């Protein structure tokens, strides 16, 4: 097989991925009409190319090769759909009906990420749900799976950290796609993260308190030290410059202020890592003369 044939097969794979755009992304369950359209295009376009190129290109591959091209494109479509995030049969998103009305629930699971402040002065984080209670009775928990986008009042999340087990009470909802073209698609954003529903939490009913070890404990002690000495706002800014933006929960207005004045890079990189890198460079070059150093 010459290089031209490899190139054609690569283009066929890319073409199959491109055809999935006819379904809209993400679309884990295309209709049979959409499947029919894509399959027809996959098995009609390559033979049509053979008919067109056979009289104009002396090295045009035989017809059976173009059947292989169609198979490669079809495999790309199947593989793309297999890799596309889709809710399992036990996903908590199936508890919401088609009317999109929020449902009052209690969910039990583990925190997956650090809480961060939203523009609405609420805390948001990812939550791996394990059980759900629909009736408010502690004895009637149902086993479910899935990943939730959780928001809580700002006063409820000071002691929440990753891998912590929580029981949260709130309203379970499914996000809707925007009605205006070009608007932010919150539903698509959640789907790309492997989440298909959200929880607008009202309060934390139960939490496990475990002693923090390692980097998390050291980071919290550094942040608390700066906030106690300099105040909350100044302490968080200094901590973010030293530890990096991802390690500190800066208020949205403070982050926007750095972006507007062109100093977002100050928060993007950790000052600790920059100092560590410079220290390593100075240690490596310490044997050189002062001029070369």
N, C-alpha and C positions, 0 to 999 in steps of 0.2 A: 504494500500500500504506500503510494507516494505521498509527498507532503501536502499536495492539493486536497487529497481525500481527507486527511486529518483536519485540515482547515475547514472543509465542508461539514464534517461531523461536529466540530466545535461550534460552528455557526448554527447547526441544527439544534444543538443543546440550548444555545442562547435564544434561538427562536422559539423553542418550546416554553422557556421561562417567560419570554415576552408575551406569548399568547395567553398566559394566565392573567395578564392585565385586563383582558376582556371581561373577566369575572368581577373585577373590582378587588382591591386589597384592603384588609384581609377578608377572604370569603372561604371559610373552612367547609361549607356545604353548598357548592354550586348546584343549580337546578339541572335537570336532565337536558333542557334546551341549551344551556350554556356548555355542558359537556359535549353535546352533539355538534355544536358549532366548532368547538376547538378540535375535536377528532376529525371532522370533515376537512378542516383547513390543514391539519397535519398530514393527512393521507392524500390530499389533492395537490398541494403546492409542490412537493418534491417531484412527482411524475410530470407535472406541468413544466418544471425547470428542465427535466430530462428532454422533453419534446422540444423545448426552445433551444437548448444548448447542443443537442445532438447534431444539428446541421451546421453549427457555427464553431464548434470546438472539437478539434480532432481527438483530444485526450479525454473527451467526456466519458465519465464512468458509465457502466452498463446499468440497465434498469433495476436489476436486483440490488445494486449499491444504493439507489435512491429509496428503495424499500427499507434498507438499513437506516437511512437518514430519517425516515418517518418514525421508525422504532426508537431512535435516539431522542427525537423531539418528544415523542409520547412518554418515554421514560423520564424526561426532564419535568414534564407536567405532573406525573405521578409522584416523583420524588419531592417536588415543590409542595404539593398538597400534603404529603406525609410529614414534611418538616414544618408546615404551617401550624402555629399554636391554635389549638382548638380545645374546647371544654370537654372533659370526660363525662361519662354518664353519671358519675357521682359528684360532679362539680357543683358548688354551692350556687352558681348562677342559674341553675335550672329551677331553683325555688321561686324565682321571680317569673310571673306570668307575662303574657304579651302586652298587658296594659301598662307595664313599666311603673306600677305604683309601688313605692317603698314599703318594705315589710319590717315590722318591729321584731327583732331577734336578739338572742344572746349567742355569741360565737366564742369558742375556745380554740386556742392555737398558740403559735409561737411567732414572736417578732422577728422579721427578716432583715430589717435595716434600721439605721439610726433615725429617730424622729427629726423632721425638718419643719420649719415654720412656713406656712403658706401666706399668700397676700391677704387672706381673710383672717389672719391672726389665729389660725388653727394649726395643730401639729399633724403632719402626714407621715405615714410609713407603710411598708409592705408587711403583710401578715399572712402566714401560712395557716389556714383554718383546718381544724381537725374534727370538730363537732359543732353542731348548731342546735339551739333550743328555740322552737317556734311558739311554745305555749307559755313560757315564763315559769315552767316547772323544772326545777333542777334535776328531777329524775327522768325527764323525757328528752335527753340529748340524742341527736341523730348523727351518725358518722357520715361525714362529707369530706371532700377534698377541694383543693383550689387555692388560689392566691388572691387576697383582697387588698384593695387600695383603701386604707383606713385613715380617717381624719378624726381628731378629738379636740375638745376645747384645750386651749393652751395651758390651763392650770392642771390638766389631768396627766401630763406626760413627762414631768420632770424626772421621774425615776424609772422610765421605760428605756430598755436597752435591748440590743439583738440577743436572740436565743432565749428570751424571757417568755414564760408561759402566762397568758392573760385570758380573762373572760371579759369581753366587752359587750356592752348593751348599746344598741343603736338601730338605725334604719338601714336595711339592706336594699340596694338599688342597682339597676342596670343603666349604664350611661347610654345616652342617645347620640346619634350622629348629628352634626350641625345641619341646620336648614339653609344657611347661607354658604354659597360656594367660596372656598378658600379660607373659611374659618377653621380654628383649631378643632381637630377631631379627637375629642377625649376618648371616645370609644375605641378608635383605632390605636391611640397611644397605649391604652391598657392592654389591648390584644397583642401588641408587639412585645409587651412585658410579660405575657403569659397570664394575664388577669382579665376576667370577663364580668366582674361586678365590683361594687364598692360598698363601703360601710361608713355612713355618717354617724360616728360614735357619739354617745351622750355621756357615758361614764364608764370607768373601769370597775367591774364588780369584784374581780379577784386578780391578784398578781403574785407571782413567786419572787421572793427576795433572796438573791444569792450574792455572795461576796464576789466582787469583780477582781480579776487577776490580770496580770500582764499589761499589754499596751493600753487597753481600755481604761484600766484603773489609773495608770500613769498619766494618760491624756486628760482624764477628768480632774485629777489633782492639779495639773498645770493650769487648766482653764479656771478652776475654782480659785486658785491662788491669784491669778490676774484679776478676776472679777471682784474678789474680796478687797484687793489693794487699790484697784483703779476704778471700781464701779462696773456695773454690768455691761454697759455699751462699750466703754473704752477697753475693758478687759477682753470682751469677745473679739474686738478688732485686732488687738495685739496678739491674742491667741491664734487668730486666723492667719496673721502674717507669719507667725512662727511655725504653726503646725500644718497650715494649708487650709483651703476653703472647705474641703470635704470633711475635715475633722472637727469643724466648729459650725454650730448652727447660728449663722448670722441672720439678723432680721432682714426681710426683703428690701426695706427702704435703705438699709446700709449697703447691701450688695448693689442696688441700683445706683446709689450715689457714686460708688467706685467706678461703675461702668460708664456713667455719664461724664465723669471728669477724665476718663481715659486711663485709669489706674487698675483695671480689672486684673492685669497680670501680677499685681502685687499680692493678690489673694489666691491666684491660680497655683503658684508654686509654693511649696513649703520652705520657709526660711531655714528650718532645721536641716532639711535635705541639702539645700544650697550650701550652708555652712559646712556640712559633712563632706560634700563633694570638694569644696575648696580646701578643706583640711587634708583630704587625701592627695590632692594635686600638690599642695605645699610639702607634704611629707615625701612624695616621690621625687620632687625637684630640690630637696634641701641639700643634696650633695653637689649641685651645680653652683657655679660662681654667682655672686649677687647680680651681676649684669645679665647673665643668661636666665637667672631665676625671675 
